Amino acid sequence: MQHGGDVYTDGILKGRELIDFSSNINPLGVPESFVKHIGEGIQALNRYPDAKYRQLKGFLIEYINNSSQLFCFNMNENKSGVNKENKNIIEENDLVLGNGAAEIIDLVISCFNSILIMTPSFGEYQEDAEKWGLNITHLPMNENMEYDYKAIKGNIDNVDALIIGNPNNPNGGIIDKDKFLPILRYCEEKGKTIIIDEAFIEFTGNIENSFVEELKDFKCIFIIRALTKFYAMPAVRLGFGISKNEEILNRIRKKQNPWNINCFAELAAKYVLKDKEYICKSIKWINEERNYLPKELSNISYIEKVYQTYSNFVLCKLRGIDCNKLYDLCLKEGIVIRKCDNYIGINKSFVRFAIKDRKRNELLIRTLKKLAIS
């Protein structure tokens, strides 16, 4: 499975430093709240983690239930000074922990015989479904890379489950809750499962875009979350699934190895999930740069279309050049971009750019403008 560009082959293993616009990681880097407490993790290396991960689950429950407070500054900057109340949405039994979101995606998909996959979408959905021998139905998005809710409803009877990104990778679109609600009701009635991948949800800047609150009313929902992207910790593997469907949660747990979460992942959850300063800086950054970069990309002559994004990456359609040629030209300039020709549903005309800090975003734009495209 290709995840972004191959910075190891093209850069690290050659001793070459590259700027990686293929990787959708928060450019603010690892939170200082984790770094300054890393000694706690070192002290924990000589003992096994709690096999039930009770403290870790407590950190995650607090984060999920308090997210409206943690992210409330973005709701009109919370100028009224009114604190949003905590929401007791999830409990310990509603969680399953994974060695990154990848483990959760893999194991939840394994619970079904057939699945509906939106295209384009994260390639591991397809890979895992093939590995477990599922019957796969693909459903393309429309020309604006928006979900076709009528088509979803029309295809859901043919499968056990739907997997859908919120925001979706590679285009950054989110689910329209009003249009999706009838699908939720139908799936709840028919015993279907909706797997919602929210690995990028914090980047939307509005935590109300998450479907966590809908868990109270819909047992059919299974949400996937992770620390990887927003908290810039891909090497600290921690993902988790959230659902009120005890049967699916238990089926996943039975397939897992013990001690699948290391002490540094637990330490990260302890500190970064309540780091409001980091959260605030991150939302300020993404709101500014998500306004800046797509506008600048739309002025590049060989970019035909820039798709609306609610995440920290931008999907673009090219004209007069394919993704492989543009990748090679950018690589010569020390920049790695994401070729999208391996996504089902799109072709060599598409590339994806991660949204970085202003300095690196400006460098990307300067580089793209000076490339000789003929």
N, C-alpha and C positions, 0 to 999 in steps of 0.2 A: 504494500500500500504506500503510495506516494503522499507524504504530508508536506505540502509546501515545496520549496526548492531544495535541492540536495546541497546544502551548505558544507557538508563534510567532504563530498567528492570534489566540489568546485572550489572550495575555500580552505577549510580547516586542515584537511589532510595534505594540502599543498602549501601550507604555511601562509595562506593568503587571507587577508582580512576583507570580508565582504559586508555590505549593508543588506540585511535580509528583509526585503519587503514581501516575502512569501509567507512569513511566520506571523500569525495573528496574536502576538503577545503584547500585553500592556508595556509601552516603552518606559514607564516610570520605574520598571524593574522590581526586584524582590522587595517587599515592604520592610522598612527598617525595624518595624515591630517584631518581625521574625528574626532578623539578623542579630539584634542585640540580645535575644534570648536563646540563641542557638546552643549555648552551653548546656541548657537543660536537656536538649536532645542528646548531646554527647554523654551526659551523666546517665541517661536512660539506655545506653547501648548494651549494657551488661545484664539486662533483664528482658524477658519476653513481654510484649505488650499484653494488655488485658484482652483475652480472647473474645470477650463480648464488646469491647471498645465502648464501655459505658460513658466515660468522660468525653470521649470524642463525639459520640452521638449527642451528648448534652450541648457541646459547643455548636454543633450543626443545627440542633433544634432551636437554640437561642438565636442563631443567625437568621434562620428562616422565619421564625415567629416575630422577630424584631426588625425585619428588613424594611418595613415601612418607616420606622424611625431612623434607621441607618441611612436611608436614601431620601429622607423627606426634604432635605435642603434643595433638592432639584424640583420640588413641587412648589413653584413660585418662590423658591429660596426660603420657604417656611417663614416668611417675614412676619407672620402673625405671632410667631413664638409659641404656637400651640403644638404640643407634642402629640404625634399620632400614637394611639394606644397600641400596646402589644397585642398580637393576634395569636391565640393558642390554636394554631391550625394543625400542627403535626406533633406526634409523640414518638417515643423511641421505637415502637413496633412498626412505625411507618417508614423506617429507613433501612436501606441495605447499602453497605459500604463497598467500594471497589478500588482496585489499584489503578486509579485514573478512571475517567469516564469510559475509556475503551473497554474495560472489563465489564462495566454495567451494560453498555450497548450490546456487547457480545452475548452476555448471559440472558438478558431479557429477550433478545431475538430468538435465542434457543428454546424459549418456552412455547413457540408457536409452530404451526405447520404451513402457514401462508401469511404473506405480508404485502402491504401496499406501500411502495416507496415513491416519494415525490422526486422528480428529476428537473434540474440537477440538484444533487444533495451530497452530503458527506459520504465519501466512497466506502467507508467501513460498514455502512448499513448493507450495501450490496454484498460486500465481501463476507460478512458474518452470515447473512442469509444464505448465501451459496454454501458456505462451510457446513451449516447445520441442515442443509437439504430442503430449505423452505421453497414452496411455490411462490414466485415473485411476480407481482404486477407493478408495472411502472406507470406513473401518472405525471405527464409534463405540466409545468407551469405555463402561464400564458406568455405572450411576447414581451410583456413588461416584467417578467419574472415575479408574478403574483400568483398566489394559490387560486386554483379553480375549485371553489367550494361546492358548486353544483356537481362537478365531476367526482370529487371526493365522495360525496353522498351517494352518487350513482355506482361507485365501485366498491364501497365498503362491505356490501353483502357477500362479495366473492372472496373475502380474506378474513383471517382471524384478528389481524392487527394492522394499524397504520403507524408508520414512524414519520415524524415531521419535525423540522427544525424551527426554533423560535428564539433568536433569529436563525434563518437558514444559511448554511454554508453551501455555495460560495457567494450568494448575492446579497445577504444581509437583510432580507425581508422578514417581517414578523407576521404572526397570525392575527387576523381581524377577529376579535372575540365575538362581536355581534354576529358575524357570518358563521363563525365556528360553533356557536352554542347549539344550533339545531343538530349538528353532527354529534356533539357530545351527548345530547339527549337520546339520539337514535342509538348510538353505540352502547350507552348505559342500558337501554331497553333490550338490545339484541345480544348483549354479552360480548361485545367486541372490545379490544384494548387500543387505546391511543397512547403511543409512546411519544413524548414531547422532549426533544433534545434542547435544553436551555443552557448549554455550555457557555454561550455568549450573552446571556440575558442581562447581566449587570451593565454591559456596554450600552444598552438602550437608553440608560439614564433615567428610566422610569420603571421601578420594580413592579409596578402594577401591570406591566406587560406579561409578567409571569402567570402561569396557571396554578400556582400553589394554592391560592384562595379557592379555586374551583374544586380542589380535592375534597373539600367538605361535602360537596353535593354529588361528586362523580367518582365512583369506584373504578370506572373504566380508565382513568388517567394514570399514566406512569411517567414521572418527570425525571430527567437526567440532568445532573448539575456537576460542576467540578471547580477546583481551585486554579486549574491550569492557566486559563487565558487572562481573566481580569486581574488576578493576583500575581501574574507573571512567574509561575512556579511549575513549569512543565516537568522538571526533573523530580519534583516532590509529588509523587503519584497519589492523588486523592480525588476520587469521584464518588458520587452517591446517587442512589435512586430513591424517589419519594413516591409513595402510593398508599392508598387505603385498601388495596387489593392484597390481602394477606396470603392468598394462595400463590400468586406470582412471586411475591417477596420470598416466601419460603422455598419455592422451587429454585430460585436463584441462589439462596443461601446454601442449599444442599449441594450445589455444584462448586462451591468455593473452597479454596484451601484455607486452613487456619492461618492467622497472623498475616493477612494479605495487605495490611496497612502498617508502614514503618513508623518509628517514633518521631521522625522529623515531619512527616505528614500530619501526625496528631498535634505536634507542637505548632505547626503552621495554623491549623484550625483554631487553636487556643488563642492566638494573638491577632492574626491578620483579619479574621472575620468580624472583629469589633474595632478595627482600626479606622475610625471615621475620618481622620485626617487624610489617610491614603485614599479612601473611597471618594472623599470630596475633591481632592486633587485630580483623581482619575476621571471623574465625571466632568469636571471643568475642562480638562484636556480634550476628552472625546467630543464634547459639544462644540468646542472651538474648531478642532481639526476636521471634524466631520462636515462642518460648514465650508472649510477652506479647501481641502484636497479634492473633493468631487467637482467643485466649480473650476478649479485649475485644470483638472484632467479633461474637462469638457472643452477646453480651449486648445487641446492638442489635435493637430490636423488629422492624424491617422487614427484617432479614437472616434468611432462612429456614435457610440452610445455609452453613457454612464448610468448605471442602474441605481435607483434609490436604495440607500442602506440605513439600517438602524443599528449597525454593529461597528466593528473597528476594522473593516475591510471594504473594498470597493470593487465590484465586478464591472469590467468594461468590454465592449465589443469593438474589435479592430476593423479597419478597412485598409486595403492595400498592403497588408503585411500579416503574417500569421504569428501565433504565439511563440513558436520555436525560434523564428528569426529575431523577434523582439527580445526574447530571453537572451539569445547569444549577444546581441548588441548591448544590452544592459549589463551583461556579465563582464564584457570588456571594460565597462566603466566602473566595475566594482559593486554592482547592484544585482541582487537576486530577486526576481519576480515570480509569481505563480502562474505557470502555464495551466490552462484549464481543459486541455484536450482529453484528459482522462476522466472527466466527469460525464456520466451518462446524461445525454440530453443537450449538450453543447459541444462545440467543435473547436478547431484550431483558431477560430476568430476571437476567442475569449481569453482574457487574462484577469488576474485579481491582484490588487495592491493592498497591502496592509496599511493602515493609518498609523503613522509614527508621530514623533514630536515635530514642531514647526521647522526646526533646522533641517531635519532629514527629509521632511515632506517637500521643502523648497528645493533641496538637492535633487530629489526625484524628478520634480517638474523641470528643473533646468536641464537635467540629463535627457529626459524624454524630448524636450524641445530641440536640443542640439543634434539628436541622432539623425543621420542621413537616411531617410526612408524614401525609397524609390520603387 
